[in-house]
Amino acid sequence: MKHLSCVLALMVAVVLAGCGKPDFSDAEKQTIASLALSRLPPLKPDTTNRFADVPAAAALGSTLFFDLGMSRDGTVSCSTCHKIDRQFQDDLPQAVGVGHTNRRTMPLAGVARDPWFFWDGRRDSLWAQALTPLENPLEQAGNRAAYAHYIKARFGERYERIFGPLPDLSGTPLNASPLGTDAEKAAWNAMSGAQRDAINGVYANIGKAIAAFERSIEPTPTRFDRFALDLSTGAEPKGDAVFSKDEVLGLKLFVGKANCVTCHNGPRFTDNGFHNTGVPPVAGLPPDRGRIDAVRQVEADPFNCFGAFRDGDVSACGELRFLVKSAPELIRAYKTPSLRGAATRPPYMHAGQFSSLDEVVAHYAKAAPSVEGVSEVHPLELSDRERAALVAFLKTLSE
Amino acid sequence: MASLWRYLLAGLGLAALLAGILAVVYLTAPRSSRPAGPDVSRTKPTDNGLFVASFAPERGVVRLGELESWLLTLKTKAGAPVEGAAIAISGGMPQHNHGLPTSPQATDYLGDGRYRIEGLKFTMSGWWQLHFAISATAGSDTVLFNVVL
């Protein structure tokens, strides 16, 4: 009798153990391998910024990134929102600089690989992106003439060793910008074309230095990558590369039934595209229509790839050249964020709408219609266990 | 003694049930062979039969997430190259409710009926459609290519 119970228990144990072993189809294995960080290609040179891989430029960029002097009132730097010990983001639903913005701070790992910048892609290069918060009245709130004077006074020698001689700023107003206050705009308009070009040139180089620094911020391997490597080589996973049953289920759902991998693809878990996924607006924030309103902004930006401040030739401007300018699906479309490290940086979405991954998964399963435009997400039947499994898998991208 | 037999019988019954369930699970598991998808031929007559169109990546391979150039080759039914064609391109992913992530354009004529289509970008795997509206001296026609990645 006792023997029989033992035999039965053993049989059940063997069957259960068999079920617990990760069992992926060849197609699943191929998809999982495509997500591994080992598949991330080397960072391409940025020909629009000839200082992108100049160490002295990156060093100056790093100084500027953390320098509170790079703001109107000396209280805000890039690192105020892009916090070095918090994946270069700030854990807030909306970023707070000099004022309260309407968007979530994006983390920076792998940012130099993006074709478009900000949640709506309103800039087309990392160096053009870096210039935008500097003059945004809610972020660093400065103006480009003031930045040029500041660089000359504070970092003149370092600047000139990298970029060559600074222009003569003696006749240039201390505060002037085409985007500033009325007084700053008036001062800008009163300047000569040569003066404006000189200021814009220094300003563009500030962005190029900051971009050179940001190129060094790259994603690091996670438990998922160790698991994926073992899966692709057929090695027995060891230590933390062993996935729990829930993590395996979550991964299967991610690349299968839950369709997450449709947009969250490649080693960075993003297609670098813009999608309306029905994320609701936040009450009290200004109207936000996402990508559709960013098209005009990137086209009008004097620091875009077609502009006079690009280094290299125009062949680097493919993204801008073949930009989708008007399509209904641009309405309330936002960038697909990378999921690497996401589990440890709530809240989620472009204005921090969801405070946990459970809420994110619930949103995608429900697939509520968009307030404007059409959501690309379709409703999905997921059990409680499946939802928890998806979250469990996502956590392996943060460990 | 009788009770031991009863347990043994019950054990065998359970084992048989388990074997049955496992058999069903394994036999109904999805196969690797895919159901028939859309027509992915790279050469086909245009919708009204005016031209024969071929569409292929210029470098032979398709890379996800990269701007690419493809070649659209246009011939008449008799095999003569179609020159001076105006080409408009649209498309998207029919299963995802979205269009193309870029606006590809015919940027160059390479001779022999070959047109370079620049600015294509496939951002995800799945079923893509590319629709060409072609206008040449012989007339106007359209053609749709399916690209499954």
Interface residues (C-beta under 8 A of the other chain):
Chain A: M1 L4 V7 L8 M11 V15 S25 D26 A27 T262 C263 N265 G266 D271 N272 G273 F274 H275 G318 E319 R321 F322 L323 V324 K325 A327 E329 V374 E376
Chain B: S3 L4 Y7 L8 G11 L14 A15 L18 L22 P30 S32 L64 G65 L67 H96 N97 H98 G99 L100 P101 T102 S103 P104 Q105 E118 G119 K121 T123 M124 S125 G126
